[in-house]
Amino acid sequence: MKNIFLTIAFCGLALGAGAATAPNQMTIIDGRGGAKLSETVSFDREEYLSLADLSASWNAQASWSELLGNADLKLPGHVLRFSADNTFFLADGKSYNLFNPVRLYQGELYVPLELFTRFLIPLWGRSIIWDAAGRKLSLGGISPEQIKIPEARRRSQIPEKQGIQKVVVDPGHGGKDPGAVGPTGLQEKDINLEIAFRLKAILEQEYNLIVVMTRSDDTFIPLGDRTRLANQEAADVFISIHCNAAPRKKVKLKTMRGSETYFLSLAKTDDARATAAMENSAIEFEQPQKNVANQDDVQFILWDMVQNEFLTESSDLAELVQESLAGKLPSVPSRGINQAGFYVLNGAYMPAILVETSFISHRDEEKLLKKPDNLKKIARGIADGLEAFAKKYKKELGQ
């Protein structure tokens, strides 16, 4: 899988060097009315959009063929195929010819705006709407006039000395999605919410931070709506809180334990892949027909590119939070930091991590999660890790 990234990155540098003008901005609207600002670039006076941004807003399954050099987007009822540096593309199996080729630029695939204005809008009708005056592209048939332009900030808009003022805390699962369940019936969704409330109190009272919760009660929130909220709130950091669980094998149930912290990238280990599959299974409550367990890591390539500009910061934040957690709960083994393709981290335009506080499937750690004092220690560990992150990047913490 690493070879795919090397191929994309190398070609992107070769094709994009000195070819693009300064970036502009466009609002992309998804089928639920969610809106986000996307940076565009221009080649030969044609404006280009990031395929990663489009795939996230389209809720598309994205894949890359290293052998053929093709990128596929699978949408509800449609399939698109693109090739880098090629004017030809396929829409539902039929070939069309662009005036401007698909580009690889700074490690990402970009498609020209004419893909929509010349082809997809005439072909697919009102499911796609382009508002040239307002610079809004609706991918779900929602009128752009109804949508307010979001305030989400991209890195180019953030001053170097920008502090951390707003944090989105995401208690994993909720409502009809209980998450993992412990040996005595303890539900992950309840523990996640308890830790989130304690973390919120610490960040507000001690650091004077603005804290936004993706849920404040036992409510089911779709995975995509969680990072969409963070983007709309222009949050500086996104923290998703979870409890881990071992695969349903007797040996694994008895032995697997510990805390670990993740950031969004391609999974490197089977355990990381299994953890991501477990947390991503929540999407089955939204789309029952989607089999998350059978999805390959290659489908996260374009998603990973969306968050790539914050990759280093996310990795550092994960490391500092994990170190802090290990110090607060010495009885819980530290499994370190890891990376995997989590839906809930997809599309976050900010440093974003997912914390697996412990294994709810392990009897000893389930007992730990039942004690309020230990939940307070977990929240304190996450808060202290965030403080260490702010110090490392010389960012003021709080208002």
Helices and strands as residue ranges (DSSP letters): H 2-16, E 24-29, E 35-43, E 46-50, H 51-58, E 61-65, E 70-75, E 78-83, E 88-91, E 94-97, E 103-105, E 108-112, H 114-114, I 115-120, H 121-124, G 125-127, E 129-131, E 136-138, G 144-146, G 155-157, E 166-171, H 188-207, E 210-213, H 223-232, E 237-244, H 250-255, E 259-264, H 270-280, G 281-285, G 292-294, G 297-300, H 301-306, G 308-310, H 311-328, E 334-340, G 343-345, E 352-359, H 363-369, H 372-392
